[in-house]
Amino acid sequence: TTEIYTLSLHDALPISTCGHLELACTAFDLMECKNEVSWNSIIATYGNHGHLEDALALLNEMRDDGFQPDHVTFLAIISACSHTGQVEEGKQLFEFMTQELGITARMEHYACLIDLFGRAGRLEEAHQVVRTMPFTADAGIWGTLLGACRVHGNIELAELASNHLFDLDPQNSGYYMLLSHVHADTGKWEGVNKVRNMMKERGVQKVPG
């Protein structure tokens, strides 16, 4: 339609987030002046909807078109690898970004890498990333690891992650409840009681709902 020809990048983004991938791709193809932002947007669109192969193909097209991927590009693609279970692909892309392209990984990239390993149940590797990354892990990092520990029932690592979270945000009831669920899921009711007592001692109130 005529309207498609007048779509700008800002018009195309709402289309892509609604799941209209073909229309978003058409809008992208019709853009006369593409740049890093538009390439990153279309790559993220396919990555967010689980179309990893299409996202990787677009990455190659981006480079062939003379544009260099940046930290935003790889954040989208590594995240897509995480959601599609392509652990080795995501790991290789992280190494390609940092070692071959010389792009400095940010906290968000490490969070994606931890999520990548965590979703696959490779919790020791996820923890190794936390230990070796050149930043002090924030609540987002430890929260990602704790969430993976619940999914895969790793109580020991869940306790470790929780202790860091309690230090960072001692009044956040969500962290206590998540640790409690880890214990409950594995039938460790004494651990559940321990967490509840800890909340009482610290005056932490569970948020309703």
ROSE-4610 file (N, C-alpha, C; in Angstrom, 1 decimal, always signed):
// ROSE-4610
residu = [T/T/T/T/T/T/E/E/E/I/I/I/Y/Y/Y/T/T/T/L/L/L/S/S/S/L/L/L/H/H/H/D/D/D/A/A/A/L/L/L/P/P/P/I/I/I/S/S/S/T/T/T/C/C/C/G/G/G/H/H/H/L/L/L/E/E/E/L/L/L/A/A/A/C/C/C/T/T/T/A/A/A/F/F/F/D/D/D/L/L/L/M/M/M/E/E/E/C/C/C/K/K/K/N/N/N/E/E/E/V/V/V/S/S/S/W/W/W/N/N/N/S/S/S/I/I/I/I/I/I/A/A/A/T/T/T/Y/Y/Y/G/G/G/N/N/N/H/H/H/G/G/G/H/H/H/L/L/L/E/E/E/D/D/D/A/A/A/L/L/L/A/A/A/L/L/L/L/L/L/N/N/N/E/E/E/M/M/M/R/R/R/D/D/D/D/D/D/G/G/G/F/F/F/Q/Q/Q/P/P/P/D/D/D/H/H/H/V/V/V/T/T/T/F/F/F/L/L/L/A/A/A/I/I/I/I/I/I/S/S/S/A/A/A/C/C/C/S/S/S/H/H/H/T/T/T/G/G/G/Q/Q/Q/V/V/V/E/E/E/E/E/E/G/G/G/K/K/K/Q/Q/Q/L/L/L/F/F/F/E/E/E/F/F/F/M/M/M/T/T/T/Q/Q/Q/E/E/E/L/L/L/G/G/G/I/I/I/T/T/T/A/A/A/R/R/R/M/M/M/E/E/E/H/H/H/Y/Y/Y/A/A/A/C/C/C/L/L/L/I/I/I/D/D/D/L/L/L/F/F/F/G/G/G/R/R/R/A/A/A/G/G/G/R/R/R/L/L/L/E/E/E/E/E/E/A/A/A/H/H/H/Q/Q/Q/V/V/V/V/V/V/R/R/R/T/T/T/M/M/M/P/P/P/F/F/F/T/T/T/A/A/A/D/D/D/A/A/A/G/G/G/I/I/I/W/W/W/G/G/G/T/T/T/L/L/L/L/L/L/G/G/G/A/A/A/C/C/C/R/R/R/V/V/V/H/H/H/G/G/G/N/N/N/I/I/I/E/E/E/L/L/L/A/A/A/E/E/E/L/L/L/A/A/A/S/S/S/N/N/N/H/H/H/L/L/L/F/F/F/D/D/D/L/L/L/D/D/D/P/P/P/Q/Q/Q/N/N/N/S/S/S/G/G/G/Y/Y/Y/Y/Y/Y/M/M/M/L/L/L/L/L/L/S/S/S/H/H/H/V/V/V/H/H/H/A/A/A/D/D/D/T/T/T/G/G/G/K/K/K/W/W/W/E/E/E/G/G/G/V/V/V/N/N/N/K/K/K/V/V/V/R/R/R/N/N/N/M/M/M/M/M/M/K/K/K/E/E/E/R/R/R/G/G/G/V/V/V/Q/Q/Q/K/K/K/V/V/V/P/P/P/G/G/G]
num = [1/1/1/2/2/2/3/3/3/4/4/4/5/5/5/6/6/6/7/7/7/8/8/8/9/9/9/10/10/10/11/11/11/12/12/12/13/13/13/14/14/14/15/15/15/16/16/16/17/17/17/18/18/18/19/19/19/20/20/20/21/21/21/22/22/22/23/23/23/24/24/24/25/25/25/26/26/26/27/27/27/28/28/28/29/29/29/30/30/30/31/31/31/32/32/32/33/33/33/34/34/34/35/35/35/36/36/36/37/37/37/38/38/38/39/39/39/40/40/40/41/41/41/42/42/42/43/43/43/44/44/44/45/45/45/46/46/46/47/47/47/48/48/48/49/49/49/50/50/50/51/51/51/52/52/52/53/53/53/54/54/54/55/55/55/56/56/56/57/57/57/58/58/58/59/59/59/60/60/60/61/61/61/62/62/62/63/63/63/64/64/64/65/65/65/66/66/66/67/67/67/68/68/68/69/69/69/70/70/70/71/71/71/72/72/72/73/73/73/74/74/74/75/75/75/76/76/76/77/77/77/78/78/78/79/79/79/80/80/80/81/81/81/82/82/82/83/83/83/84/84/84/85/85/85/86/86/86/87/87/87/88/88/88/89/89/89/90/90/90/91/91/91/92/92/92/93/93/93/94/94/94/95/95/95/96/96/96/97/97/97/98/98/98/99/99/99/100/100/100/101/101/101/102/102/102/103/103/103/104/104/104/105/105/105/106/106/106/107/107/107/108/108/108/109/109/109/110/110/110/111/111/111/112/112/112/113/113/113/114/114/114/115/115/115/116/116/116/117/117/117/118/118/118/119/119/119/120/120/120/121/121/121/122/122/122/123/123/123/124/124/124/125/125/125/126/126/126/127/127/127/128/128/128/129/129/129/130/130/130/131/131/131/132/132/132/133/133/133/134/134/134/135/135/135/136/136/136/137/137/137/138/138/138/139/139/139/140/140/140/141/141/141/142/142/142/143/143/143/144/144/144/145/145/145/146/146/146/147/147/147/148/148/148/149/149/149/150/150/150/151/151/151/152/152/152/153/153/153/154/154/154/155/155/155/156/156/156/157/157/157/158/158/158/159/159/159/160/160/160/161/161/161/162/162/162/163/163/163/164/164/164/165/165/165/166/166/166/167/167/167/168/168/168/169/169/169/170/170/170/171/171/171/172/172/172/173/173/173/174/174/174/175/175/175/176/176/176/177/177/177/178/178/178/179/179/179/180/180/180/181/181/181/182/182/182/183/183/183/184/184/184/185/185/185/186/186/186/187/187/187/188/188/188/189/189/189/190/190/190/191/191/191/192/192/192/193/193/193/194/194/194/195/195/195/196/196/196/197/197/197/198/198/198/199/199/199/200/200/200/201/201/201/202/202/202/203/203/203/204/204/204/205/205/205/206/206/206/207/207/207/208/208/208/209/209/209]
x = [+0.8/+0.0/+0.9/+0.2/+1.0/+1.6/+0.9/+1.3/+2.7/+2.9/+4.2/+5.4/+5.2/+6.4/+6.7/+5.8/+6.1/+6.5/+6.7/+7.0/+8.5/+8.6/+10.0/+10.4/+11.6/+12.1/+11.2/+10.8/+9.9/+8.6/+8.1/+6.8/+6.9/+8.1/+8.3/+8.5/+9.0/+9.2/+8.0/+6.9/+5.7/+5.1/+5.3/+4.8/+5.5/+6.9/+7.7/+7.3/+7.1/+6.8/+5.4/+4.6/+3.2/+3.3/+4.5/+4.6/+4.4/+4.3/+4.1/+5.5/+6.2/+7.5/+7.7/+6.8/+6.9/+6.7/+5.7/+5.5/+6.7/+7.3/+8.4/+9.6/+9.8/+10.9/+10.6/+9.4/+9.1/+9.4/+9.0/+9.3/+10.8/+11.5/+13.0/+13.6/+13.1/+13.6/+13.4/+12.3/+11.9/+12.6/+13.3/+14.0/+15.2/+15.2/+16.2/+17.6/+17.6/+18.9/+18.9/+19.5/+19.7/+20.9/+20.9/+22.1/+22.2/+23.1/+23.3/+22.0/+21.3/+20.1/+19.0/+18.8/+17.8/+18.2/+19.5/+19.9/+19.8/+20.1/+20.0/+18.5/+17.7/+16.2/+15.7/+16.0/+15.4/+16.1/+17.3/+18.0/+17.3/+17.1/+16.5/+15.1/+14.4/+13.0/+12.9/+13.8/+13.8/+14.3/+15.3/+15.9/+14.8/+14.1/+13.1/+12.0/+11.7/+10.6/+11.2/+12.4/+13.0/+13.5/+13.6/+14.1/+15.6/+16.3/+17.8/+18.5/+18.1/+18.8/+18.6/+17.4/+17.1/+17.9/+18.0/+18.8/+20.3/+20.8/+22.2/+22.5/+21.5/+21.6/+21.6/+20.8/+20.7/+22.0/+22.7/+24.0/+25.0/+25.0/+25.9/+25.6/+24.3/+23.9/+24.4/+24.2/+24.6/+26.1/+26.9/+28.4/+28.7/+28.0/+28.2/+27.8/+26.8/+26.3/+27.3/+28.3/+29.3/+29.1/+28.2/+28.0/+28.5/+29.2/+29.8/+28.8/+28.6/+27.7/+28.4/+27.6/+28.0/+27.5/+27.7/+27.3/+25.7/+25.0/+23.5/+23.2/+23.9/+23.6/+23.8/+24.9/+25.2/+24.4/+23.9/+23.0/+21.7/+21.2/+20.0/+20.2/+21.3/+21.6/+21.9/+22.7/+23.0/+21.8/+20.9/+19.7/+18.8/+18.8/+18.0/+18.6/+19.9/+20.5/+20.0/+19.9/+19.5/+18.1/+17.2/+15.8/+15.5/+16.4/+16.3/+17.1/+17.9/+18.7/+19.9/+20.4/+21.6/+22.8/+23.2/+24.3/+25.6/+26.0/+27.4/+27.4/+26.3/+26.2/+26.4/+25.7/+25.7/+27.1/+27.7/+29.1/+30.1/+29.9/+30.9/+30.6/+29.4/+29.1/+29.7/+29.6/+30.2/+31.7/+32.4/+33.8/+34.2/+33.3/+33.5/+33.5/+32.5/+32.3/+33.5/+34.0/+35.0/+36.4/+36.7/+38.0/+38.3/+37.4/+37.7/+37.3/+36.2/+35.7/+36.2/+36.7/+37.2/+36.2/+34.9/+33.9/+33.9/+34.0/+34.0/+32.6/+32.6/+31.3/+30.9/+29.6/+29.1/+28.3/+27.9/+27.2/+26.0/+25.3/+24.2/+24.6/+25.7/+26.2/+26.5/+27.1/+27.4/+26.1/+25.1/+23.8/+23.2/+23.3/+22.8/+23.5/+24.9/+25.7/+25.3/+25.1/+24.7/+23.3/+22.4/+21.1/+21.2/+22.1/+22.3/+22.7/+23.7/+24.1/+23.0/+22.4/+21.4/+20.2/+19.7/+18.5/+18.8/+20.1/+20.5/+20.9/+20.8/+21.2/+22.7/+23.5/+24.9/+25.3/+24.9/+24.9/+26.4/+27.2/+28.6/+29.3/+29.0/+29.5/+28.9/+27.7/+27.0/+27.7/+28.0/+28.7/+30.1/+30.7/+32.1/+32.1/+31.1/+31.0/+30.9/+30.1/+29.9/+31.2/+32.0/+33.2/+34.3/+34.3/+35.4/+35.1/+33.9/+33.6/+34.3/+34.6/+35.4/+34.5/+33.4/+32.5/+32.1/+31.7/+31.1/+29.6/+29.2/+27.9/+26.8/+25.8/+24.7/+23.6/+22.4/+21.3/+20.7/+20.8/+20.3/+21.1/+22.4/+23.2/+22.9/+22.9/+22.7/+21.2/+20.3/+18.9/+18.7/+19.5/+19.4/+19.9/+21.0/+21.5/+20.6/+20.0/+19.1/+17.9/+17.3/+16.2/+16.5/+17.7/+18.2/+18.3/+18.8/+18.9/+17.5/+16.5/+15.2/+14.7/+14.9/+14.5/+15.1/+16.4/+17.2/+17.5/+16.9/+17.0/+18.3/+19.2/+20.5/+20.4/+20.3/+20.1/+21.4/+22.5/+23.8/+24.1/+23.9/+24.2/+23.1/+21.9/+20.8/+21.1/+21.6/+22.0/+23.0/+24.0/+25.1/+24.6/+23.8/+23.3/+22.4/+21.6/+20.7/+21.4/+22.5/+23.2/+23.7/+24.2/+24.6/+23.4/+22.3/+21.1/+20.6/+20.7/+20.3/+21.2/+22.5/+23.4/+23.1/+22.7/+22.5/+21.1/+20.1/+18.8/+18.1/+18.4/+17.9/+16.4/+15.7/+14.3/+13.4/+14.1/+13.3/+12.8/+11.5/+10.9/+11.0/+11.0/+11.1/+12.2/+13.4/+14.6/+14.4/+13.8/+13.5/+12.5/+11.5/+10.5/+11.0/+11.9/+12.5/+13.4/+14.1/+15.0/+14.1/+13.0/+12.1/+11.5/+11.2/+10.6/+11.6/+12.9/+13.9/+13.9/+13.9/+13.9/+12.6/+11.4/+10.2/+10.1/+10.6/+10.6/+11.4/+12.4/+13.2/+12.8/+11.7/+11.3/+12.1/+12.9/+13.7/+12.9/+12.0/+11.1/+11.8/+12.8/+13.6/+14.2/+14.6/+15.1/+14.0/+12.8/+11.7/+11.5/+11.4/+11.2/+12.4/+13.6/+14.7/+14.6/+14.1/+14.0/+12.8/+11.8/+10.6/+11.1/+11.9/+12.4/+13.3/+14.1/+15.0/+14.2/+13.1/+12.3/+11.7/+11.3/+10.7/+11.7/+12.9/+14.0/+14.4/+14.3/+14.8/+13.6/+12.4/+11.2/+10.9/+11.1/+10.8/+9.4/+8.6/+7.2/+7.0/+6.3/+5.9/+4.9/+5.2/+4.3/+3.1/+1.9/+0.7/+0.6/+0.3/+0.1/+1.4]
y = [-1.2/+0.0/+1.2/+2.4/+3.6/+4.0/+3.6/+4.0/+3.3/+2.2/+1.5/+2.3/+3.0/+3.7/+4.9/+5.4/+6.5/+6.1/+4.8/+4.4/+4.8/+5.4/+5.6/+4.5/+4.5/+3.5/+3.5/+4.7/+4.8/+4.2/+4.2/+3.6/+2.1/+1.6/+0.2/-0.5/+0.1/-0.6/-1.1/-0.3/-0.8/-2.0/-1.9/-3.0/-4.3/-4.2/-5.4/-6.0/-5.1/-5.6/-6.2/-5.9/-6.6/-7.9/-8.3/-9.6/-9.6/-8.5/-8.4/-8.3/-9.5/-9.5/-9.2/-9.7/-9.5/-8.0/-7.4/-5.9/-5.1/-5.5/-4.8/-5.0/-6.2/-6.4/-5.6/-5.5/-4.7/-3.3/-2.8/-1.4/-1.1/-2.1/-2.0/-2.0/-2.9/-3.0/-1.7/-1.0/+0.2/+1.4/+1.3/+2.5/+2.9/+4.1/+4.5/+4.7/+5.1/+5.4/+4.5/+3.4/+2.5/+2.9/+2.7/+3.0/+1.9/+2.1/+1.0/+0.8/+1.9/+1.9/+1.0/+1.2/+0.5/-1.0/-1.3/-2.7/-3.3/-2.7/-3.2/-3.5/-2.6/-2.8/-4.0/-4.2/-5.4/-6.7/-6.6/-7.8/-8.2/-7.1/-7.4/-7.9/-7.4/-7.8/-9.3/-9.8/-11.3/-12.1/-11.5/-12.2/-12.3/-11.2/-11.2/-12.2/-12.5/-13.4/-14.9/-15.1/-16.5/-16.9/-16.0/-16.3/-16.1/-17.0/-16.8/-16.8/-17.8/-17.9/-16.7/-16.1/-14.9/-13.7/-13.7/-12.6/-12.7/-13.9/-14.1/-13.8/-14.1/-13.8/-12.3/-11.6/-10.1/-9.5/-10.2/-9.7/-9.7/-10.8/-10.9/-9.9/-9.7/-8.7/-7.3/-7.0/-5.7/-5.5/-6.5/-6.3/-6.2/-7.0/-6.9/-5.5/-4.9/-3.5/-2.4/-2.8/-1.8/-1.3/-1.8/-1.4/-2.4/-1.8/-2.7/-2.9/-4.1/-4.4/-3.8/-3.4/-2.8/-3.6/-3.0/-3.8/-4.0/-3.1/-3.3/-4.5/-4.7/-5.8/-7.1/-7.2/-8.5/-8.8/-7.7/-7.9/-8.6/-8.1/-8.7/-10.2/-10.4/-11.8/-12.8/-12.4/-13.3/-13.6/-12.6/-12.8/-13.8/-13.7/-14.6/-16.0/-16.2/-17.5/-18.1/-17.2/-17.7/-18.2/-17.5/-17.9/-19.1/-19.3/-20.5/-21.7/-21.6/-22.7/-22.9/-22.0/-22.2/-21.7/-22.5/-22.1/-21.9/-22.9/-22.7/-21.6/-21.4/-20.3/-19.0/-18.8/-17.6/-17.4/-18.4/-18.3/-17.9/-18.5/-18.1/-16.7/-16.2/-14.8/-13.9/-14.2/-13.4/-13.3/-14.4/-14.4/-13.7/-13.8/-13.1/-11.6/-11.2/-9.7/-9.2/-9.9/-9.3/-9.5/-10.7/-11.1/-10.7/-10.8/-10.5/-9.1/-8.6/-7.3/-6.3/-6.7/-5.8/-4.9/-5.4/-4.7/-5.0/-4.1/-4.3/-4.7/-5.9/-6.4/-5.5/-5.2/-4.5/-5.4/-4.8/-5.6/-6.4/-5.8/-6.4/-7.6/-7.6/-8.8/-9.9/-9.6/-10.7/-11.3/-10.4/-10.9/-11.8/-11.5/-12.4/-13.7/-13.7/-14.9/-15.8/-15.1/-15.9/-16.5/-15.8/-16.3/-17.4/-17.3/-18.3/-19.7/-19.6/-20.9/-21.3/-20.4/-20.7/-21.4/-20.9/-21.6/-23.0/-23.3/-24.6/-25.5/-25.0/-25.8/-25.9/-25.1/-25.1/-24.0/-24.3/-23.3/-23.0/-24.0/-23.7/-22.8/-23.0/-22.0/-20.6/-20.6/-19.3/-18.6/-19.4/-18.8/-18.4/-19.2/-18.8/-17.5/-17.2/-15.9/-14.8/-15.0/-14.0/-13.8/-14.8/-14.7/-14.0/-14.1/-13.7/-12.4/-11.9/-10.7/-9.5/-8.5/-7.3/-6.3/-6.7/-5.8/-6.5/-5.6/-6.2/-6.5/-7.7/-8.2/-7.4/-6.9/-6.2/-7.1/-6.5/-7.4/-8.1/-7.5/-8.1/-9.4/-9.3/-10.5/-11.6/-11.3/-12.4/-12.8/-12.0/-12.4/-13.3/-13.1/-14.0/-15.4/-15.4/-16.7/-17.4/-16.6/-17.2/-17.8/-17.1/-17.6/-18.9/-19.0/-20.3/-21.4/-21.0/-22.0/-22.6/-21.8/-22.3/-23.3/-22.9/-23.8/-25.2/-25.2/-26.4/-27.0/-26.4/-27.0/-27.0/-26.0/-26.0/-25.1/-25.8/-25.0/-24.3/-25.0/-24.4/-23.1/-23.1/-21.9/-20.8/-21.3/-20.4/-19.6/-20.4/-19.7/-18.7/-19.0/-18.1/-16.8/-17.0/-15.8/-15.0/-15.7/-15.0/-14.1/-14.7/-13.9/-12.6/-12.6/-11.4/-10.4/-11.0/-10.2/-9.5/-10.3/-9.8/-8.6/-8.7/-7.6/-6.4/-6.6/-5.5/-4.8/-5.6/-5.1/-5.9/-5.7/-6.5/-6.5/-5.5/-5.3/-5.8/-6.4/-6.8/-8.2/-8.3/-9.6/-10.6/-10.2/-11.1/-12.0/-11.6/-12.4/-13.5/-13.2/-14.1/-15.2/-14.7/-15.7/-16.6/-16.1/-16.9/-18.0/-17.6/-18.6/-19.6/-19.2/-20.1/-21.1/-20.6/-21.5/-22.6/-22.2/-23.1/-24.3/-23.9/-25.0/-25.8/-25.1/-25.8/-26.8/-26.4/-27.2/-28.5/-28.4/-29.6/-30.3/-29.9/-30.6/-30.3/-29.2/-28.8/-27.8/-28.3/-27.5/-26.7/-27.3/-26.6/-25.3/-25.4/-24.2/-23.1/-23.6/-22.6/-21.9/-22.7/-22.1/-21.1/-21.5/-20.6/-19.3/-19.3/-18.1/-17.2/-17.8/-17.1/-16.5/-17.2/-16.6/-15.4/-15.6/-14.5/-13.2/-13.4/-12.3/-11.6/-12.4/-11.8/-11.1/-11.6/-11.0/-9.6/-9.6/-8.4/-7.4/-7.8/-7.0/-6.8/-7.9/-7.8/-8.3/-7.5/-7.8/-8.3/-9.4/-9.9/-9.0/-8.6/-7.8/-8.6/-8.2/-8.9/-9.1/-10.3/-10.6/-10.9]
z = [+0.0/+0.0/+0.0/-0.3/-0.3/+1.0/+2.1/+3.4/+3.7/+3.1/+3.4/+3.0/+1.8/+1.3/+2.1/+3.0/+3.8/+5.2/+5.5/+6.8/+7.1/+8.3/+8.8/+9.7/+10.2/+11.2/+12.4/+12.9/+14.1/+13.8/+12.6/+12.2/+12.2/+11.7/+11.6/+12.9/+13.9/+15.1/+15.8/+15.9/+16.5/+15.7/+14.4/+13.5/+13.9/+14.1/+14.4/+15.8/+16.7/+18.1/+18.2/+17.2/+17.2/+16.5/+16.0/+15.4/+13.8/+13.2/+11.8/+11.1/+11.1/+10.7/+9.2/+8.4/+6.9/+6.6/+7.3/+7.0/+7.5/+8.7/+9.2/+8.2/+7.7/+6.7/+5.4/+5.0/+3.8/+4.0/+5.2/+5.5/+5.6/+6.1/+6.1/+4.7/+3.9/+2.5/+1.7/+2.0/+1.3/+1.8/+2.9/+3.4/+2.4/+2.0/+1.1/+1.7/+3.0/+3.7/+5.0/+4.8/+6.0/+6.8/+8.1/+8.9/+10.0/+10.9/+11.9/+12.8/+13.0/+13.8/+13.1/+11.9/+11.1/+11.0/+10.8/+10.7/+12.1/+13.1/+14.5/+14.8/+14.4/+14.6/+14.0/+12.7/+12.0/+12.5/+12.9/+13.4/+14.8/+15.6/+16.9/+16.7/+15.7/+15.4/+15.2/+14.4/+14.1/+15.3/+15.9/+17.1/+18.2/+18.5/+19.6/+19.3/+18.0/+17.7/+17.5/+17.8/+17.8/+16.4/+15.5/+14.2/+14.1/+14.7/+14.9/+13.5/+12.7/+11.4/+10.5/+10.6/+9.8/+10.4/+11.7/+12.4/+12.0/+12.0/+11.6/+10.1/+9.3/+7.8/+7.7/+8.4/+8.4/+8.9/+9.9/+10.3/+9.2/+8.5/+7.3/+6.3/+6.0/+5.0/+5.5/+6.8/+7.3/+7.0/+7.3/+7.0/+5.5/+4.7/+3.3/+2.7/+3.4/+3.0/+3.5/+4.2/+4.6/+6.0/+6.8/+8.2/+9.2/+10.2/+11.2/+12.3/+12.8/+13.9/+15.2/+16.1/+17.4/+18.6/+19.7/+20.9/+21.0/+20.3/+20.3/+19.4/+18.3/+17.4/+18.1/+18.8/+19.4/+20.6/+21.3/+22.4/+21.9/+20.8/+20.2/+19.8/+19.2/+18.6/+19.7/+20.7/+21.8/+22.6/+22.8/+23.5/+22.7/+21.4/+20.5/+20.7/+20.8/+21.0/+22.3/+23.3/+24.6/+24.6/+23.9/+23.9/+23.0/+22.0/+21.1/+21.5/+22.6/+23.1/+22.4/+21.6/+20.8/+21.6/+22.5/+23.5/+22.8/+22.1/+21.4/+20.4/+19.7/+18.8/+19.5/+20.6/+21.4/+22.0/+22.5/+23.0/+22.0/+20.8/+19.7/+19.2/+19.2/+18.8/+19.8/+21.1/+22.1/+21.9/+21.7/+21.4/+20.1/+19.1/+17.9/+18.1/+18.9/+19.2/+19.9/+20.9/+21.8/+21.2/+20.7/+20.3/+18.8/+17.9/+16.5/+16.1/+16.6/+16.3/+17.3/+18.4/+19.4/+20.1/+20.1/+20.8/+22.3/+23.1/+24.6/+25.1/+25.7/+26.3/+27.4/+27.5/+28.6/+29.6/+30.7/+31.6/+31.0/+30.1/+29.4/+28.6/+28.0/+27.3/+28.2/+29.3/+30.3/+30.9/+31.1/+31.6/+30.6/+29.3/+28.2/+28.2/+28.4/+28.4/+29.6/+30.7/+31.9/+31.7/+31.1/+30.8/+29.8/+28.8/+27.8/+28.5/+29.3/+30.0/+31.0/+31.7/+32.8/+32.2/+31.1/+30.5/+30.1/+29.7/+29.2/+30.4/+31.6/+32.8/+33.0/+32.3/+32.5/+33.5/+34.7/+35.8/+36.2/+36.2/+36.6/+35.6/+34.3/+33.3/+33.5/+33.9/+34.1/+35.3/+36.4/+37.5/+37.2/+36.3/+35.9/+35.2/+34.4/+33.8/+34.8/+35.9/+36.9/+37.6/+37.9/+38.6/+37.8/+36.5/+35.7/+34.9/+34.9/+34.1/+34.8/+34.0/+34.6/+35.3/+35.8/+36.5/+37.8/+38.8/+40.0/+39.6/+39.9/+39.5/+40.2/+39.5/+40.1/+40.4/+40.8/+41.2/+39.9/+38.8/+37.6/+37.2/+37.4/+37.1/+38.1/+39.4/+40.4/+40.3/+39.9/+39.8/+38.6/+37.5/+36.4/+36.8/+37.5/+38.0/+38.9/+39.8/+40.8/+40.1/+39.1/+38.3/+37.7/+37.1/+36.5/+37.5/+38.7/+39.8/+40.2/+40.1/+40.5/+39.4/+38.1/+37.0/+37.1/+37.5/+37.4/+38.8/+39.9/+41.2/+41.8/+41.6/+42.2/+43.5/+44.6/+45.9/+46.3/+46.1/+46.6/+45.9/+44.6/+43.8/+44.1/+44.3/+44.6/+45.9/+46.9/+48.2/+48.0/+47.2/+46.9/+46.2/+45.2/+44.5/+45.4/+46.2/+47.1/+48.1/+48.6/+49.6/+49.0/+47.8/+47.1/+46.9/+46.6/+46.3/+47.6/+48.7/+50.0/+50.5/+50.1/+50.4/+49.6/+48.3/+47.4/+47.6/+48.0/+48.1/+49.2/+50.5/+51.6/+51.8/+51.3/+51.5/+50.3/+49.3/+48.2/+48.5/+48.7/+49.1/+48.0/+46.7/+45.6/+45.6/+46.1/+46.2/+47.2/+48.3/+49.4/+48.9/+48.2/+47.8/+46.7/+45.9/+44.8/+45.4/+46.4/+47.1/+47.9/+48.5/+49.1/+48.1/+46.9/+45.9/+45.5/+45.4/+45.1/+46.1/+47.4/+48.4/+48.3/+48.1/+48.1/+46.9/+45.8/+44.6/+44.7/+45.6/+45.8/+47.1/+47.7/+48.9/+50.2/+50.2/+51.3/+52.2/+53.0/+53.7/+54.8/+55.4/+56.4/+55.8/+54.5/+53.9/+53.7/+53.4/+53.3/+54.6/+55.7/+57.0/+57.3/+56.9/+57.2/+56.5/+55.3/+54.5/+55.1/+55.5/+56.2/+57.5/+58.3/+59.5/+59.2/+58.2/+57.8/+57.4/+56.7/+56.4/+57.6/+58.5/+59.8/+60.5/+60.7/+61.4/+60.8/+59.5/+58.8/+58.5/+58.9/+58.6/+57.2/+56.4/+55.0/+54.8/+54.1/+53.9/+52.4/+52.3/+51.0/+50.3/+49.1/+48.3/+47.9/+48.2/+47.8/+46.3/+45.8/+44.4/+43.7]
